[in-house]
């Protein structure tokens, strides 16, 4: 339907001198905003919150009311997630000062009736169905990872979550680092976030890079993998399982070698090696077996 647009399209419409309906160019007098249009919906495979929708919908509704004072703005929402300094006050301003009508409930159907777009939903606060005849419907669609995110992750040897966003090394202690040394995360590639949060994360990632260049040399952890060449059969099992690309078969010596700058000591090579040629410094089998022996005594 031409008069059903997403939030980004409506943002572009707000840049024009007048807000006009795509179908006939008239100024919309009733605009319905639908939050969580496709997000927080496990059946569609997007069970996460896109984090920015509540705030930009409030902003767009207020801008619409400023541009079209005689117009009516409705917002269908599941709940308002306005976490941040001044965020909740911003949403309250949309309700109280700009008379934006917030309806708590899900939209069940959107269809055309003449020159109007009809929105069927429910107001769960009063327990009754709601029908709104609108001139324009704006959907707050989910924030999705790029289609190229998975292929880039494979090139950089970094991990992604079930939705395709890049995984950080630790959500609290290492929020801008990936599990691959030297690869840092910033912006919505790591997950949905607004502009201030993306800028702050980019600053943190840049600081990590500067920290690397400020050193005379790289500090390597002593617990890295190595190969007992006399036992190695160059079968390539360790190369296949290494998630960081730290293993390769030497073309001349025909043994597995380790790039210690890339090794993250995950131990996958030790498990995969059929000849017990792959080891980890300071985590020798004798040490691990001795600890296990103490535990079972």
N, C-alpha and C positions, 0 to 999 in steps of 0.2 A: 504494500500500500504506500503510495507516495507521501502521504501525510503522517507516516510513522517513521521517525528518524532516531538515530542514536545520539548520545550526548555530544560526541565530537562534531557531528554534523550541525547540531543546534548551536554549538559554540561558534562555528563559522557563520551561522545565520545571525548571531548577535553582533558580528563585526559590521554587518551592512547597516545602511542608514535606517532602514525599516525591516522589521521581522515579517517575512512573508511565507505563506504556505507554499510548499513545492507544487501542489496540484494546480492552483489557480492564481497564485500571486497575491491573494488577499491577506490582510493582517489577521492573525488568529486571535479570537476573543476568549477562547477557552483552551488552555494547554494542560495536558495531564502528563506528569512525570512518573515513570514506573521504575522504582529502585529494585535492585537485585534481579534484573531481567536476564536470567540465565546463570547467574552466580548463586552460590549457596544452594545449589541444586544437585545432589548426588546422582540423580537419574540422568542428568546431562553430562556428568563427569567433571563438573566444576563445583565442588563442595566448599571451596574456600571463599572468604570475603575479599572483595577487591579493594577495600580499605579507603578509597578516595571518593566513592560515589555519593555518600551522604553529604559530603561537604560541597562537591561541585554542583549537585542538584540544588542545594539551598542557594548557592551563588547564582545559578542560572535562573532559578525561580524569581529571585529578587531583581535580577537584571531585566527579566521579562516584565515584571510589574512596574519597573521604572520606565521602560520604553513604551509599555501599553498600560497606562494607569487604569483604564476602564476594563481591562482584561481580568480573567479569573485563572488562578494557577492552583492545580491540585497535585498532591504528591502521595502516591501509594507506596507504603514502606512496610517491611517486616518488623524491623526495629531500627533505631537511630544509633549508629556507632560513631560518635563524635569525640574521639579520644585525642586530646591535645589542649594546650593552653588557649583559651578563648574560643574553642571549637563549638562547645555546647551553646555558649552565648550567641554565636553566629547563627546557629539553627533557630534558636529562640527568637532572634531578630527577624528572621524570615517569617515566622509564624505571627508574631505580635505586631511588628511595625509594617510589614508588607502584606499582611492578611493572606498568606499562603496557607491553604487548607491541607493539612496532613491527615491522611486516612490510613489507619493501621490495618493492614490486611493484604493478601495476595490478589493479583489480577488473574482471573480465570480465562478471559477471552477478550480479544480485540477484533472488531469487524467493522465493515463499512455499512452505513445506513444513509443513503442519499449523499449529500455533500459533507456529512459528519462522520467522525470516527468514534464508534461507541466502545466504551471500556466497561466491561463487567468485572466487578470485584466484590470484596467483602470488607466491611468495617467491623473488625473483631472486638473493638472496644464497646460498641453498642449492640453487637450481635445481629446485624442485618445485612442483606446484600445491598450493593451500591451500583448504580448505573450512571455514567457520566458521558454526555454527548460532547465531544471535544472537536476542535478544529485542527489540533495538532497533538500528537503523542510523542513523547521523548523517552526513549528507553536507556536506562543506565546499564549498559551491557558489561560483561565481565572483562577484566584485564587479563589477557592471555599471553603466554610466552611466544616469542617469535618462532616462525616455522623453521628458521635456520638454527635455533638454539641447540637442538640435539646434535646436529652435525658439527657445530662449533665446539660443543662440549667434548666430542670425540677427538677433535683435532688437539684441543688443549689438555685432554686427559683429566677433565674435571667431572664431577658427578652431578646428576640432576635428580630432583624429586619426582614423585609420580605424575606431576602435572607438567614437567618440562622446565621448571625454574632451577637455576644453579644452586647447589647446596653449599652453604658456608661450612668452614671447619668446625665451628662451635657457635651456637646462636648467641651466647652471652660473652664468652671470653675471646673469641676470634671471629667477629661478625663480618669482617671485610676480607677474610682470607678463605681461599679454597683449600682443599686437601692436597692440591698440587703446589709444590714450592714455586714461588715467583708469580703465581696467578692470583689476582685479587678481584673482588667483586664490587660492583657499584650499580645503583639504579634498579630498574624494574626487571632486569635479567635475573636478579636474585629473588624477586617476589614483588607483589603489588606494593606501591608506596607513592606518597605525594612528592611534589618538587622539593620542599625543604628537607625531607628525609633523604631523598636521592642525592641532593647537593652535599649534605653532611656525610653521607656514606662515601661519596666520591672524594671528599677531602680526607677521610680516613684512609682510603685506598692509596691516594697520592702520597700521604705521609709514610705509609709502609714502603712504597717504592723509593722515596727519598732516603729512608733509613737504610735501605740496601746499598744505595750508591754512596752514602756517607761513610761506609766502612772501607777499610783498605782491602779486606778480603771477606769471603763468606764463611760463616761459622757452620761447620757440619756436625751434626749429632754423631756421637761415636757408635751408636747402634744402627749400623747400616748393613745391608746384605753383602755377602761375598761368595765366591765360588771356589771350591776345592777342585782345581783343574784336573787332578789325577783321576777323580771320580766322574767328571762330567763327560757325558756321551753326546753332547750337542743335539739332544732330541728336540729342543725348543719348547718344552712344556712350560718352563718358567717364563719364557718370552711371551707365550700366548696368554698367560694368566695375569701378568703384571699390569695393573690398572694405570700406572704412571709412565709407561714407556721407558722404564729404566733398565731394561734388559735387552741384549742383542747377542747374536752369535758372531764371534770374531771370524772374519773371512779367511784368515790365514791359519790361526791356531786351532780353529774349529772347536771352541769351547764357549760357554756362555760368559758374558762380561756384564758388569754392573756399572751404570752411571750413577755415582754416589751423590751427585748434585740433584738427581731426580728421585732417588730412592726415598720412600717415606716409611720404611720398616713395617709394612703391613703384614709380611710373613706369607703372602700367597705363594711365592716361589718356593719357600721351604716345604710347604704342604704338597705342591705339585711335583717336585723333583722325585723321580723314582729311584735315583741312585744315592740320595742323601748328600748330593754335592752342593746344594744351596744351603747356606748357613747365614746367621745374623750375628754380628759381633756383639759380645756380651750377653747373648741369648742362645748359648750353645745348648744342644740337646741334653748334655750331661747336667747343665745347670737347671734346666726346666725339670728333668726327671728327678733330680735331687730335691727340688722344692715339692714336687708331687709326692715323693716318698715321705717327706716330713709330715705332709698334710694327712696322709692315710695312717700314720702310726698311732 
